[in-house]
Amino acid sequence: MQRTLFLPLLCASLLVAQDLPPDVVPPFVVTTERVVVPVTVFDRNGGFVNGIEADRFRLYDNGKEQNIQVDVSYEPISLVIAIESSSHIESMLPQIQKIGNLITPLVIGDQGEAAVVAFDSRVRTLQDFTSNPDLITQAVTKIMPGSNNNRIVDAAVESARMLSHRPPNRRRIILDIAETRDLGSESRAREALIDLQLGNIEFYSVDMSRLLSTLSAPREEPRPPSQPPTAYSLPHGMPATPTTIEQTYGYNGQRAEFMPLMIEILKDVKYIFKDNPMELFTKGTGGTEYPYYTRHGLEDAIEKIGEELHSQYIITYSPNNKLEGGFHQILVEVAGHPEVKKVLTRPGYWLAAKPG
């Protein structure tokens, strides 16, 4: 198994990220000795392509081909299940409480482990990492509705911290089940995204329908939105609507339109995902968003996530260009397989240059 090593340097005087403007300074410097890249390969019908030989993969980091290792053996999963427990989703809790017994057979398998976190105005660990499916089920069953807050970003930060202590030979996954709105987080989404990327963590989300949650939530006095749609930064003359935002910046992290935005987010220049940090985390880590609109939508989403995780190829490499600061874009290609239609992986990672 390959080891992944992260070396945070806390002294601000050593910040030497090459492409940052002088007035934009990240809170710390990090360098990555080993990058883990989960890769999902699809055919023209949207099905998974299995059985690809290791020597058929090519990986480029900022356009430079890398010496890679493709792991064909199964790596056990460490999973954090982060579940919203606010009063908004009270009517949905009976469905959520049923998923505990699906985690082991569909997602983590016999060798995997899972922890359970609930969040509203607080982020609470209901169950630390365990391979016992009964304990996982019991923890999910005990989730009760709490306050109106929904601290998605804080929950992502805590989940990443928990996963950072797991052995390096385990895959690190977060499964977030929540509304898309963040209400009350103290952490910033930019720092959370950097934690996820540097921790080689994949973020998957099941997004509860805002329509259903709004209709079923306790009635409260309406408040004006904190940020109008026109506050989003889009090309001149284009109205800021959900549709135009998606068309401009792309549906998933592999679209070219998303790359400039990712760089600006990591530079702390622009952030259009305030209304949906889960979208940012899935795009930024190579995970996937799944909707939850129907009665069985949650179970279906967990089944699809498990199928995707167990169909991935795991590529690891030590960057040969690690002195280049800034955002490193990752591109993976598959040669000799004409049936391959799409290759999905994490779009890249933020890297501050080593002091020279």
Protein Blocks (a to p, Z undefined) as FASTA:
>chain_A
ZZddddddfbfklgccfkbcfklccfbdcddfbdcdddddddfkopacehiafklpccde
ehiacdddddfbdcdddddddddfbfklmmmmmmmmmmmmmmmmmmnommbccdddddfk
bccdfbdcdfbfklmmmmmmmpccddfbdcfklmmmmmmmmmmmpcfkbccdddddddfb
dghiabdfklmmmmmmmnopacddddddfklmmmmpccddddddfbdfklpccdehiacd
fklmmmmnojbfkbmklmmmmmmmmnomaccklmommlmmmmmnopacdddfbfklmmmm
mmmmmmmmmmcccdddddfklmpgcjdddddddehiakbmbdcddfbdcdddddZZ
